[in-house]
Structures are given as structure tokens and as C-alpha cells.
Amino acid sequence: MEIKALKGKVLVTDLERGSRVVNGIIIPSDDGKSEGIRPRWCKVYSVGEDITDIIPGQWILVEHLRWTRMIKIRQEDGTYLQLFGVEWPQACMLVSDDDPETSIFSVFSQANERAQT
């Protein structure tokens, strides 16, 4: 089954929620705390037919709570796809071609390696 976003909307996956592991580092959940009020990164799954600025596979930074509730869709292989809706461009702050979490931590680790030599 192919799922498409409506006009003016973006469907995203991998919304940054809860605790996560990035390059072996456990980052605890900040949901429900004052630190949890912040923008979140998510991966673009589908874009509306009128949107030409972004493409599926890119990452977008979405303002705090500017996404819909999660929709779980069962795929043919039995796994579930978790999708969220986002308004484009009102709720989006930045766009990245690479996974920002991986990119940020790799930059820090490269800087640490250079500092140690």
C-alpha cells in the first residue's frame, strides 16, 4: 500500500522521541520536562504534490508540538510504520540531507580525535 501526503502536508517518520542511542551514547528521554520543550528532528516519508522544496529521505527540524498524533500502519511484511503529519513550511525550521544526530556526534568525535593528537 502506498501512502501519500495531502496537499501542503508532509508525512514523517523517525520523530525524535524518548530515550535514544546515538553512536553508542544513551541519551535519556526529556519528555515531560522543561528540557523537552524543543524542536525535534524527523525523516521525511512523503510530501504533498505541491511541495517542491523537500524530498522523501531528507530530515527536517519541526517546531515543538507542531506534528500530529502518531498513525501506525501495518506493512505487508508485518512490521509497523509510524507516521506523523507536519504542515509545510509553517512548522519546519531546517532541512538536512543527512541524519542530524549522527552528523552532530560524528563532528564532535572528529574534533576530540584531533585534539588528542
C-alpha positions as CSV (number, residue, x, y, z in Angstrom):
1,M,0.0,0.0,0.0
2,E,1.4,3.4,-1.0
3,I,0.7,6.3,1.4
4,K,0.9,9.8,0.1
5,A,0.7,13.1,2.0
6,L,-2.1,15.6,1.2
7,K,-1.5,19.0,-0.4
8,G,0.5,21.3,1.8
9,K,1.4,18.5,4.2
10,V,4.4,16.3,4.9
11,L,4.4,12.8,6.4
12,V,7.4,12.0,8.6
13,T,8.9,9.0,10.4
14,D,11.6,8.6,13.0
15,L,10.4,11.5,15.1
16,E,12.9,12.0,17.9
17,R,11.0,10.9,21.0
18,G,12.0,9.3,24.3
19,S,15.5,8.0,25.1
20,R,17.7,7.1,22.2
21,V,21.2,5.7,21.5
22,V,23.4,7.7,19.2
23,N,26.9,6.2,18.3
24,G,26.7,4.1,21.5
25,I,25.8,7.0,23.8
26,I,22.5,6.7,25.6
27,I,20.6,10.0,25.6
28,P,17.8,9.9,28.2
29,S,14.3,11.0,27.5
30,D,13.5,14.6,28.3
31,D,9.7,14.3,27.5
32,G,7.6,15.8,30.2
33,K,10.4,18.0,31.5
34,S,11.2,21.7,30.7
35,E,14.2,20.5,28.6
36,G,11.7,18.5,26.5
37,I,10.2,21.7,25.1
38,R,12.3,22.0,22.0
39,P,12.2,21.3,18.2
40,R,12.6,17.7,17.1
41,W,14.2,16.1,14.0
42,C,12.3,13.7,11.8
43,K,12.7,12.0,8.5
44,V,10.5,12.9,5.5
45,Y,8.5,10.0,4.3
46,S,6.1,11.6,1.8
47,V,5.4,15.2,0.6
48,G,2.2,16.7,-0.8
49,E,2.0,17.2,-4.6
50,D,2.5,21.0,-4.3
51,I,5.7,20.8,-2.2
52,T,9.0,21.1,-4.2
53,D,11.4,22.3,-1.5
54,I,12.0,18.9,0.2
55,I,12.0,15.3,-0.9
56,P,11.5,12.0,0.9
57,G,14.6,10.9,2.7
58,Q,15.6,14.3,3.9
59,W,15.5,15.3,7.6
60,I,13.5,18.3,8.9
61,L,13.6,20.1,12.2
62,V,10.0,20.7,13.4
63,E,8.9,23.2,16.0
64,H,7.8,21.8,19.4
65,L,4.4,20.0,19.2
66,R,3.7,21.0,15.5
67,W,3.2,17.4,14.5
68,T,0.1,15.3,14.6
69,R,-0.6,12.2,16.7
70,M,1.2,9.1,15.5
71,I,-0.5,6.9,13.0
72,K,0.6,3.2,13.0
73,I,0.3,1.4,9.6
74,R,0.9,-2.3,9.3
75,Q,3.1,-3.1,6.3
76,E,3.0,-6.2,4.1
77,D,5.9,-7.7,5.9
78,G,4.1,-7.5,9.3
79,T,6.1,-4.5,10.6
80,Y,4.5,-1.3,11.6
81,L,5.2,2.1,10.1
82,Q,4.8,5.1,12.5
83,L,3.9,8.3,10.7
84,F,3.3,11.9,11.8
85,G,1.8,14.8,9.9
86,V,3.6,18.1,9.6
87,E,2.5,21.4,7.9
88,W,5.0,22.7,5.4
89,P,6.6,25.2,5.7
90,Q,4.8,26.7,8.8
91,A,6.1,24.1,11.3
92,C,9.6,23.5,9.8
93,M,12.7,25.3,10.8
94,L,15.6,23.5,9.0
95,V,16.2,20.8,6.3
96,S,19.2,18.4,6.2
97,D,20.2,15.7,3.7
98,D,21.9,13.7,6.5
99,D,20.7,12.3,9.8
100,P,21.5,15.3,12.1
101,E,22.0,13.2,15.2
102,T,24.7,11.1,13.5
103,S,26.2,14.2,11.8
104,I,26.4,16.2,15.1
105,F,28.0,13.4,17.1
106,S,30.5,12.5,14.3
107,V,31.6,16.1,14.2
108,F,32.2,16.1,18.0
109,S,34.1,12.8,17.9
110,Q,36.3,14.1,15.0
111,A,37.1,17.2,16.9
112,N,38.0,15.2,20.0
113,E,40.3,12.9,18.0
114,R,42.1,15.9,16.5
115,A,42.5,17.5,20.0
116,Q,44.1,14.3,21.4
117,T,46.8,14.1,18.7
